[in-house]
Amino acid sequence: MNLIANFAVLASRRTIFDLPVCDLGWDDALVFINELASIPVGQTVVCFVNAHNMLTALRDDEYYRIMSHNLVLPDGIGLNIASQIAHGSPFPANLNGTDFVPAFLTFMEAPRRIGLIGGERSVVEAAAENFRRHTPWHEFVVVSDGYFDKVDPTDVIEELERQKVDILIVGMGTPLQEKWVHDHIRADHARLVLTVGALFDFVSGAVPRAPRTVRMMRLEWAYRLLQEPTRLWRRYIIGIPVFLFHVLRYRFRRRERILSHPEEHGTALQPRSDHKKAS
């Protein structure tokens, strides 16, 4: 991450399990990331973390470490509850990728060349076409679908180098997409990288979104559960209570650390051994 993005993360002081998460509102987040897209040096990887991602990070040291170097935006009611418990207030905005990325593309007035990687070929092609209709001043290029050799993606990287994009959107699911970007995508490939999970499914229309009223009530997770119960029941029915348990445990252990070692509080944002390897 470049120094400006790194400073913004540290300055936010809104950490969940010691992982810095930006506490920006919608307008500030759009302005800030638009500025990052204009910086001619360095690279910023933007990712969106929800309760499921956070539990994954607690179990996966490599993923946690990679996320700690990315620009992390809060996604969903689970992060709001965690912030309320840990910091006394929810995040200013729900910056989920499905809403934020289209809004960001609209907010960027300067034309950009934007590459897409991930999903089935028909899905990512349809997503690119809908992006073109949504923001016709940008140029969208399908670099690759998500069905390629992740260990040796030489062909994909060569195509990416040939396309010379400004921004790269990667939708391959967590934590694969963040790890893959970390291992293979350099600053000369794209200055700004957005890891977006299932965004292409929603933008293409392959997977319907919850009605606006349901989204405003912060119940989109329940709608998705009804749509795909077999795939998502464990994530929501089991995952949400487990996440809240770890949030509460972390709060009390953090209080104990502060009382025992007040000189250490706030001096570093490093992973702690007492919240890793969550069950």
Buried (B, 14 or more C-beta within 10 A) or exposed (E): BBEEBBEBBEEBEBBBBBBBBBBBEBEBBBEBBBEBBEBEEBBBBBBBBBBBBBBBBBEBEEBBEBBBBBBBBBBBBBBBBBBEBBBEEBBBBBBBBBBBBBEBBEBBEEEBBBBBBBBBEEBBBBBBBBBBEEBEEBBBBBBBBBEBEBEEBEEBBEBBEEBEBBBBBBBBBBBBBBBBBBEBBEEEBBBBBBBBBBBBBBBBEBBEBBEEEBBEEEBBBEBBBEEEEEEBEEBBEEBBEBBBEBBEEBBEEBEEBEEEEEEEEEEEEEBEEEBBEBE
